Amino acid sequence: MTPKQLRELRSRQVTDTGNRLAAAFEITERSQAACVRETKFTAQYVSDMVRGRFQNISLDNAHEFARFFGCQIEDLFPARSEAVA
């Protein structure tokens, strides 16, 4: 992510999904299909995470999403206290 994209991502409120994955895909204009190609994830898992089907994520998977987007884990998965709006 560029510095501008990071600022945009960090300014987004966390929805009831508990993460900012949908915002990250939107801001970077990267596709879920690209994420599947460049990570160990399945299409179903990426889609489920974006939709907030899973409220918990392993540290390894959080690192993988952060690596894909070029940001910190906390940018995508803020502490629960930050997620409550």
Stockholm file with secondary structure:
# STOCKHOLM 1.0

chainA/1-85         MTPKQLRELRSRQVTDTGNRLAAAFEITERSQAACVRETKFTAQYVSDMVRGRFQNISLDNAHEFARFFGCQIEDLFPARSEAVA
#=GR chainA/1-85 SS CCHHHHHHHHHSCCCTTSSCHHHHHHHHTCCHHHHHHHSSCCHHHHHHHHHTSCSCCCHHHHHHHHHHHTSCHHHHSCCHHHHCC
#=GC SS_cons        CCHHHHHHHHHSCCCTTSSCHHHHHHHHTCCHHHHHHHSSCCHHHHHHHHHTSCSCCCHHHHHHHHHHHTSCHHHHSCCHHHHCC
//
